[in-house]
Amino acid sequence: MKILILGGTVFLGKHIVNSALKDGHEVTLFNRGKHNPELFPDIEKIRGDRDGDLSALDGRKFDAVIDTSGYVPRIVKMSAEFFKDKVKTYTFISSISVYKDFSDMTINENSEVSTLEDETVEEITGETYGPLKYLCEKAVTDIYKDNAVIIRPGLIVGEDDPSDRFTYWIYRINQGGNVLAPGPKEKNVQFIDVKDLADFTLKMTENNVSGTYNATGPAEKLSFEKLLEECKNVSGSSAEIVWADQKFLLDENIAPYTELPLWLPDEMDGGNNCNINKALGKGLKIRPLEETIKDTLKFISSKKDYTLKSGLKSEKEAELIIKWQQKK
């Protein structure tokens, strides 16, 4: 296939390119050249700004477009309309953040989505990100209908993760000592390895499998305790996990999902319990957890003086552990 990727040089986009090249596809990238322009020196790169200037793609036709960089509905609509007669399949990377009620423990592709009172808003914030992504989806599906593929990932993790929300736990446990973790330890966690998501995205594009798909993992339920134990096993760490309860953490104003990544309070726990049966039925493959942890640990170990972008600072973690142990 001749595949055009909008973006393609940051995290998921980069791995989709790798997956496509591995399968023998002809790949072209369209982006501004601002991020990692040195990547993929042997494939065609077309420079341009999808916000108003797609002219560099005039006269070009592709079998499919994979849109990894759409966040604003107006801009996504512009791209979708431009490619309408140039491609058969339009695959759009969205997010499970589109859903309205994260207290729902049975979120599936038919669950209610968030909306904006003013659909002309373009500023991306924590409150607008999900509704904007849904409007982007709608722009694509309105134009492509049965040739639209919508992928809604959960937290994307693994090699080159820019958020460090998964990486934090591997990094921190590898350091050893007492590690503060959010209880109850039986809580479910969800995430997807970027390589699995890339392979699934490509598979759906290749097969022109229309529809909307939640794409997270693992395939079976995974408790926070099991995740951290596996991090210990892979790293060989003797770290001691200190489980603090939710009320204590909230009283201490600990930010869920950022200071303690993967943790969601009870009223938002649906975000870690999304139904992915539809994607599994279409061939989503989830690699063993051990493999994702090893890849991530190898990646951060290759970086000198790696600085985490998420997670508790060591001083704050130590203070909280003391407070929690005194409280008990």
N, C-alpha and C positions, 0 to 999 in steps of 0.2 A: 504493500500500500504506500501511497504518497501521503504522508501525514504532516500537517502544519501544526506546530505547537506555539501557542501564544504565551510567551514567557520561556521557560525551558532551561534556565540556568540557576535556579534557586531551589534547593531541597526537593520537593515532590517533582517539580518540572524536570529537574536534572535526572532523577531516577526514572521518570517516564521515558526520557530520551534514551537512557541506557537500556531500558527494557525493549524499546522499539528497535534500536540498533541490533540488539541481541537476536531479535526475531527476524532480522533482515529487511526491515522497512526502510523506505527512503524518507528521511526526516529533514524538514526545513523549520528553522526557528524565526519567529518574528518578535522582536523586542527592541527596547531603546539602547541596548548595549551597555547599561549602567551597572549590571551585576554579573560578575564573573565572565567578562567577555572573552577571556582566554580559553574557556571550556569548549570542547568539541571542535577543534580546529579543522577537522576534515568534513564537516557537514555545512550545508548552506545556511547562512544567517542573513536575514533581511532586516535592516534597521528602519525603525519608524515608531510612531507613537499612536497607539490605538485610540487615543482620545483626540480624534479629529483628523488623523492623517494615516490612512491605510493605502494611500496611492501607490506605494512601492509594490503592492500586491496586485495592482491592476493587470488583467490579462492572465493571471495565474489560476490554475485549477488544481484541486487536491481531492483525494478520496475522503479525507476526514480532517476536522479541526479538533484539537484538544485545547480547551481554554483553562489554563492554570492560574490566570492572573486577573480574573474578573471580580470586581467588588462593587462597582457602581452601575446600577441598571441602565442608565443612559448610554454608558460606554459599551456595555455588553450588547445592548440592543443594536448599537451602531455596527459592531463586529458581526453579529448574527445576520443582520440584513445584508451587509456587504458580501458575505460568503454564501448567501442563500442559493445562488445558481452556480457556485464554484465548488461546492462540496456536497456529499451525500449525508454525512453524519457530523453532528456537532456534539461534542462531549464537554460538559461543563462541570468543573470541580466546585461544589458548593460546601456545605457544612451541616452537621447536626445542630448547629446553633440556630437554625431556622425555626426550631420547634418552640412553641409558646409556653408549654407547661412542663417544667422539669421536675415537678413533684410526681408526675406520671411515671410509674415504673414499668409501663408497657409501651413505650414510645415506638411507633413503627412509621412507615412511609406515609400512612394515611392520617397520622396525628395532626392536630391543629398547628398551624404555623403562626409566627408573630407577624404583625403588620405595622405599618407606619401610618399615622394620621395624615402626615404630609409626605406623599410619595416623591416629592421633588428634592427631599433632603439628600445630600451627598456626603456629608461629614460622617466618617466612620468612627464610631465609639463603641463601647461595650454594649450600649443599648440599641444601637442602630445596625450593628454588624450582621446579626441574624436576619432581621427583616429585609435589609438590603440584599443579602445573598438570595433570599427567596424571590425578590423582585427580579434579580438577575436570572434565576431559573425560569421564571415566568416569561421573560423576554425571549429566552431561547426556545422554550416549548411552544410558545405562541407562533413562532416562525417555522420551526422544524417539525413540530408535532411528533409523528412516529419515528422520526429520524433524530430525535433529541435523546441524549443519554445524560442523566443527572446523577452525579456521585456525591453523596453526603458523608464525608469522612468524620470520624471522631478525632480525638487527639492523634496526630501523626508523629511517630517517634522513630528513633534509630539513627543511623549514620548521618551526620551533618545536621541534626535537628537544631533549628535556630532558637527554639523556645526553652530548651533544657528542662522542660516539665517532667519528662521521663528520666532524662540524663541525671538530674539532681540525685535521685535515689541511688543510682549505681555509683556515682561519684562519691556521694556522702558515705555510703556503706563501705566502699573501698578504702576510705580514710580510717575506718574503725572507730572505736570508742562508743560512747552512748549516743544513740541516734533517736531523736524525737520523731514519733510517728502518730498519725491521727487514728484514734479508735472510733468505733469498735473495729478490731482487726479482721472481723468477718466480712466487712463491707466489700462490695464488688468494685472492681476497677476495669476500665475499658480503654483501649488504645489500639492503634494499628501500625505495624512496621511499614515504613515508607516504601520499602521494596515490594511488599505484598500489595499495597495500594496501587503502586505503579503498574504492577503486573495485571491487577484486576481492571484498572482503567483501560489499559491497552486491550485486554481481552474483550471488554464490552464494546470498545470502539471497532475492533477488527470484525466483530460479529454483528455490528449494528443492532445491538440489543437495546431497544428503546425502554424508557421508563426511568424511575427514580429509585435509588438504592442507598440505604444506610450502609456505610462501609467502615466498620470498626472491628474490634476483636477483644479477646480471643474467641474462638468458636465455642468454648465452654466457659462457664463462670470462673472468674479468677479473683480470689480474695486478696486484700491488701497484704495480709500476713504471708500468703504463699508467694506473692510477688517479691517481697523483701527477703524472704528466705532464699528464693532463687538467686537474688542479687548477691547474697552472702555466699551461696554455693559457688557461683561462677567466679567471684573475685577472690574466694578463699579467705574472706574477712572474718574476724572474730567479733565484729560489732555487736553490741547489745541493743536491742530495740526497746525503747521506752514508749509504751502506748499511753497517750493522754486522751481523756475523753473530750467529746465535742464541745460540751458546755465550757470547760476550762479554756479550750483554744479560742472559742468565740469571745469569751469574757476577756481574754488577753488580746483581742483584736487581731488575731492571726488571719491573714487573708487566704481563704480557700483557693486552691488550685494554683496559687502563685508562690506564697511563702511555704506552703505545704502542698506541693504539686500532686495532682490526681485526686486530692481530697475534695469532696463536695458535701456540704451539710445535708442533713436528712431531707429538707424541703426541696433540694435540687438533685437528689440522688438518681433521678431518672436519667440524668446525663451520663451515668455510668452503667446504665442497664438498658441500652437501646436494643431493640430487636433487629438482628441482622440475617434472619432466616432467608429473606428474599435474595440477598447478595450471595449467601452460601449456596443457595439453590442454582445460582447462575455461575458458580465456579470460583467464588472467592476462596483463596487458599491462605491459611494462616500458618506461618512457620513456627517452630517450637520457640517458646519464650526464651530458653537458654541461648538460642542463636541471636535473637534481637539484643539481649543483654551483652553477649560477647562482642557483637558488632559495635555497640555503643561504647563499651569500655575500651575497645581497641581504638576507636576514633578519638576519644578524649585523651587517651594515653599518648597518642601521637602528637598532641598539641602541647607546646611548651607554655607553662603558666596559664593553664586553662581557667578562664573566669566564668562562673555560672551566671546565667541571666535570670534564673528563677531559684527559689528556695530560701530557706532561712540563713541569715548570716551566723557564723559560728558562735559569736558572743551572745547573740540573742537566743540561739538554741540552748546554749549552756545555762543561761539564766532561767529559761522556761523549764528545763529539766529539773533544776533545783526547786523552783516554785511548785512544780507538780509533785515531786517526791515529798516535799514538806507538807503539801496539802493532803496527801494520802496518809 
